[in-house]
């Protein structure tokens, strides 16, 4: 049986935490760490390897782009760090040049893997990657609004004193300031949520601004996004057919085309197998279209090629 291999490119806070999460949960047979600062990747690999007597025994090493050759999933977390007070879209121009070199090196040795993009602004970076590589849409996935939806579910659960795993609720659109809550679909066991308009506004504001609050408090977010990336990898490697709010290229989706946005998708060994055809209200549709238009404008500003 072929061994499963996951490669993490970028061993900053998000990349190293993601690798550690995957290792602890024994998701793959082989785990490779790649970073522009090779010594950092070596140090992380050595540190994690010292814990192997307590884990499932995956083989782990600091590698090079050549190690992407046999990868099933390549997670890209590399890029410029988000600064205090900086929006995700402010990262755009700084990260595009970094991504250009990374995906060029990856595509030299592997054109069959699933690329999982986590670097911000994730929707634009995912779109940029797809436009450059021209791989099938299903195999270039952004982490999307999966984390935002988890934050949303947590805050709803906290307000109602209900386990967030029992809350079904979605954040869609940009992973960023123009994202929107689908209150029309939010429920617990099929029952509509008993929340006031003030409660809803407070919950969504804290969902949308969560990253800024965390960055202001400790400089970066990485634990929850690592868990979200682990969840996506699990759905792929186990061929689950799980419904996850990942970022994918939309085509004629509520009037939206040619842009990556986070929406509910079926994720399995193929990557994004299908975009869910969900029913939303007219006001939600309008907000989703506004989110798409915002990102399209930013994409057009990068370069004529984008």
C-alpha positions as CSV (number, residue, x, y, z in Angstrom):
1,X,0.0,0.0,0.0
2,X,1.3,3.4,-0.9
3,X,2.3,5.5,2.0
4,X,0.5,8.8,2.5
5,X,2.6,11.9,2.5
6,X,1.7,15.4,3.6
7,X,4.1,18.3,3.0
8,X,3.9,21.6,4.9
9,X,5.6,24.5,3.2
10,X,6.3,27.3,5.7
11,X,7.2,26.4,9.3
12,X,6.1,29.6,10.9
13,X,3.5,29.6,13.7
14,X,0.7,28.3,11.5
15,X,2.9,25.7,9.6
16,X,4.6,24.2,12.6
17,X,1.4,24.1,14.6
18,X,-0.3,22.4,11.7
19,X,2.5,19.9,11.4
20,X,2.4,19.1,15.1
21,X,-1.4,18.7,15.0
22,X,-1.2,16.3,12.1
23,X,1.5,14.4,13.9
24,X,-0.4,14.1,17.1
25,X,-3.4,12.8,15.3
26,X,-1.5,10.4,13.2
27,X,-3.0,11.5,10.0
28,X,-0.3,10.3,7.5
29,X,2.6,8.0,7.1
30,X,5.1,10.7,6.2
31,X,5.3,14.4,7.1
32,X,7.8,16.7,5.4
33,X,8.6,20.3,6.6
34,X,9.9,22.8,4.1
35,X,10.9,26.4,4.8
36,X,13.0,29.1,3.2
37,X,14.9,29.0,6.5
38,X,15.9,25.4,6.3
39,X,17.4,25.4,9.8
40,X,14.0,26.3,11.2
41,X,12.5,23.3,9.5
42,X,15.3,21.1,10.8
43,X,14.8,22.3,14.3
44,X,11.0,21.7,14.2
45,X,11.5,18.2,12.7
46,X,14.1,17.3,15.3
47,X,11.9,18.6,18.1
48,X,8.9,16.7,16.9
49,X,10.9,13.5,16.3
50,X,12.0,13.5,19.9
51,X,8.4,12.9,20.8
52,X,8.0,9.9,18.5
53,X,8.0,7.4,21.4
54,X,4.7,9.0,22.5
55,X,3.0,9.3,19.1
56,X,1.8,7.1,16.2
57,X,5.2,6.8,14.6
58,X,4.9,8.7,11.3
59,X,8.2,9.4,9.5
60,X,9.0,13.1,9.7
61,X,11.9,15.2,8.2
62,X,12.9,18.6,7.0
63,X,13.1,18.4,3.3
64,X,13.3,20.3,0.0
65,X,10.8,20.8,-2.9
66,X,12.0,17.4,-4.3
67,X,10.1,15.8,-1.4
68,X,6.9,17.2,-2.8
69,X,7.2,14.6,-5.6
70,X,5.2,11.8,-3.8
71,X,3.0,14.1,-1.7
72,X,-0.7,13.5,-1.5
73,X,-1.4,16.9,0.1
74,X,0.8,20.0,0.0
75,X,-0.2,22.6,2.6
76,X,1.1,26.1,1.9
77,X,1.3,28.3,5.0
78,X,4.3,30.4,3.8
79,X,4.1,34.1,3.4
80,X,4.5,37.4,5.0
81,X,3.1,37.6,8.5
82,X,0.1,39.7,9.3
83,X,1.0,42.8,11.2
84,X,-0.8,44.3,14.1
85,X,-3.7,46.3,12.8
86,X,-3.2,45.1,9.2
87,X,-6.1,43.6,7.3
88,X,-5.7,40.3,5.4
89,X,-6.0,42.0,2.1
90,X,-3.0,44.3,3.0
91,X,-0.9,41.2,2.7
92,X,-1.8,40.7,-0.9
93,X,1.1,42.3,-2.8
94,X,3.7,41.0,-0.4
95,X,2.5,37.5,-0.6
96,X,2.0,37.1,-4.3
97,X,5.7,37.2,-5.2
98,X,6.4,34.7,-2.4
99,X,3.7,32.3,-3.8
100,X,4.9,32.7,-7.3
101,X,8.2,31.1,-6.5
102,X,6.8,28.4,-4.3
103,X,4.2,27.0,-6.7
104,X,6.6,27.1,-9.5
105,X,9.0,24.8,-7.6
106,X,6.1,22.5,-6.5
107,X,4.8,22.1,-10.0
108,X,8.2,21.0,-11.3
109,X,8.0,17.7,-9.3
110,X,4.3,17.1,-8.6
111,X,1.1,17.9,-10.7
112,X,-1.2,15.4,-9.1
113,X,-1.3,16.4,-5.4
114,X,-4.0,18.4,-3.7
115,X,-2.8,21.9,-2.8
116,X,-4.2,23.2,0.4
117,X,-3.7,27.0,0.8
118,X,-3.7,28.7,4.2
119,X,-1.6,31.8,3.5
120,X,-3.6,35.1,3.7
121,X,-5.5,36.6,1.9
122,X,-6.4,33.0,1.4
123,X,-9.1,33.3,-1.2
124,X,-6.9,35.5,-3.5
125,X,-3.8,33.4,-3.0
126,X,-5.9,30.3,-3.9
127,X,-7.2,32.0,-7.0
128,X,-3.7,33.2,-7.9
129,X,-2.4,29.6,-7.5
130,X,-5.1,28.2,-9.7
131,X,-4.6,30.8,-12.4
132,X,-0.9,30.1,-12.5
133,X,-1.0,26.3,-12.4
134,X,-4.2,25.7,-14.4
135,X,-4.7,22.5,-12.4
136,X,-8.2,21.0,-12.0
137,X,-10.2,23.2,-9.7
138,X,-10.9,20.4,-7.2
139,X,-7.2,20.0,-6.4
140,X,-6.5,23.7,-5.4
141,X,-8.3,24.4,-2.1
142,X,-8.2,27.3,0.2
143,X,-8.9,26.9,4.0
144,X,-11.7,29.4,3.3
145,X,-14.3,30.2,6.0
146,X,-13.9,26.9,7.9
147,X,-12.2,28.5,10.8
148,X,-14.6,31.5,10.7
149,X,-17.5,29.0,10.8
150,X,-15.9,27.2,13.8
151,X,-15.6,30.6,15.6
152,X,-19.2,31.4,14.7
153,X,-20.4,28.0,16.1
154,X,-18.4,28.4,19.2
155,X,-19.8,31.9,20.0
156,X,-23.4,30.7,19.3
157,X,-22.9,27.7,21.5
158,X,-21.4,29.9,24.3
159,X,-24.4,32.3,24.1
160,X,-26.9,29.4,24.2
161,X,-24.9,27.2,26.6
162,X,-24.9,24.4,24.0
163,X,-22.0,22.3,22.8
164,X,-20.7,24.1,19.6
165,X,-20.5,20.7,17.9
166,X,-24.3,20.6,18.0
167,X,-24.6,24.0,16.4
168,X,-25.0,24.1,12.6
169,X,-24.1,27.5,11.2
170,X,-22.0,28.9,8.4
171,X,-19.9,31.9,7.6
172,X,-19.4,32.2,3.8
173,X,-17.6,34.6,1.4
174,X,-14.2,36.1,1.9
175,X,-12.0,34.9,4.8
176,X,-11.9,38.4,6.0
177,X,-13.8,41.6,6.5
178,X,-16.5,41.1,3.9
179,X,-17.5,37.6,5.1
180,X,-21.1,37.1,6.1
181,X,-23.2,34.9,8.4
182,X,-26.0,32.7,7.0
183,X,-28.4,33.2,9.9
184,X,-31.2,31.8,7.7
185,X,-29.6,28.3,7.8
186,X,-28.3,28.4,11.4
187,X,-29.9,25.9,13.7
188,X,-29.6,23.4,16.6
189,X,-31.2,20.0,15.8
190,X,-33.2,21.7,13.0
191,X,-34.6,24.4,15.4
192,X,-34.1,28.0,14.7
193,X,-31.8,29.9,17.1
194,X,-33.5,31.8,19.8
195,X,-31.3,34.9,19.6
196,X,-32.1,38.6,19.5
197,X,-30.9,40.9,16.7
198,X,-28.5,42.4,19.2
199,X,-27.1,39.0,20.1
200,X,-26.7,38.1,16.5
201,X,-24.8,41.3,15.7
202,X,-22.5,40.8,18.7
203,X,-21.8,37.2,17.8
204,X,-21.0,38.0,14.1
205,X,-18.8,41.0,15.0
206,X,-16.8,38.9,17.4
207,X,-16.5,36.2,14.7
208,X,-15.4,38.5,12.0
209,X,-12.9,40.4,14.2
210,X,-11.6,37.4,16.1
211,X,-8.2,37.3,14.3
212,X,-7.6,41.0,15.1
213,X,-8.4,40.4,18.7
214,X,-6.0,37.5,18.9
215,X,-3.2,39.2,17.0
216,X,-3.6,42.3,19.3
217,X,-3.3,40.0,22.3
218,X,-0.5,37.6,21.3
219,X,0.8,38.5,17.8
220,X,-0.6,35.7,15.7
221,X,-3.4,33.1,15.4
222,X,-2.3,29.4,14.8
223,X,-4.0,26.8,17.1
224,X,-7.5,26.9,15.6
225,X,-6.4,27.3,12.0
226,X,-4.1,24.3,12.5
227,X,-7.1,22.3,13.7
228,X,-9.1,23.5,10.6
229,X,-6.3,22.4,8.3
230,X,-6.1,19.0,10.0
231,X,-9.9,18.6,9.5
232,X,-9.6,19.3,5.8
233,X,-6.6,16.9,5.4
234,X,-8.6,14.2,7.3
235,X,-11.6,14.5,5.0
236,X,-9.2,14.1,2.0
237,X,-7.1,11.3,3.2
238,X,-10.1,9.3,4.6
239,X,-12.2,10.0,1.5
240,X,-15.0,11.2,3.9
241,X,-17.2,13.3,1.7
242,X,-17.4,15.8,4.6
243,X,-19.2,19.1,4.1
244,X,-16.7,21.8,5.0
245,X,-16.6,25.6,4.3
246,X,-13.5,25.7,2.1
247,X,-12.5,28.2,-0.6
248,X,-13.0,27.0,-4.1
249,X,-13.5,28.5,-7.6
250,X,-17.2,29.4,-8.0
251,X,-18.9,29.2,-11.4
252,X,-22.5,30.6,-11.6
253,X,-23.0,30.2,-7.9
254,X,-25.8,32.6,-6.9
255,X,-24.7,34.8,-9.8
256,X,-21.0,34.6,-8.9
257,X,-18.3,33.3,-11.1
258,X,-14.5,33.3,-11.5
259,X,-13.5,33.9,-7.9
260,X,-12.5,31.8,-4.9
261,X,-14.8,32.1,-1.9
262,X,-15.5,30.0,1.2
263,X,-18.8,28.1,0.8
264,X,-20.0,24.7,1.9
265,X,-18.3,22.0,-0.2
266,X,-18.2,18.2,-0.2
267,X,-14.5,17.3,0.4
268,X,-13.1,13.8,-0.3
269,X,-10.1,12.1,-1.8
270,X,-10.6,14.2,-5.0
271,X,-10.4,17.4,-3.1
272,X,-13.5,19.5,-3.6
273,X,-15.9,17.0,-5.1
274,X,-18.9,19.3,-5.2
275,X,-20.0,22.8,-4.2
276,X,-23.2,22.5,-2.2
277,X,-26.2,24.2,-3.8
278,X,-27.6,25.9,-0.6
279,X,-30.6,28.1,-0.5
280,X,-30.0,31.6,1.0
281,X,-32.1,34.7,1.3
282,X,-31.9,37.6,-1.1
283,X,-30.1,39.8,1.4
284,X,-27.5,37.1,2.0
285,X,-27.1,36.6,-1.7
286,X,-26.5,40.4,-2.1
287,X,-23.8,40.4,0.6
288,X,-22.1,37.3,-0.9
289,X,-22.0,39.1,-4.3
290,X,-20.5,42.1,-2.6
291,X,-17.8,39.9,-1.0
292,X,-17.1,38.4,-4.4
293,X,-16.9,41.8,-6.1
294,X,-14.5,43.1,-3.5
295,X,-12.1,40.2,-4.1
296,X,-12.4,40.5,-7.9
297,X,-11.4,44.1,-7.7
298,X,-8.3,43.1,-5.6
299,X,-7.4,40.3,-8.0
300,X,-7.6,42.7,-11.0
301,X,-5.3,45.1,-9.2
302,X,-2.4,42.5,-8.9
303,X,-1.4,42.3,-12.5
304,X,-3.0,41.8,-16.0
305,X,-2.0,38.1,-15.8
306,X,-4.1,37.6,-12.6
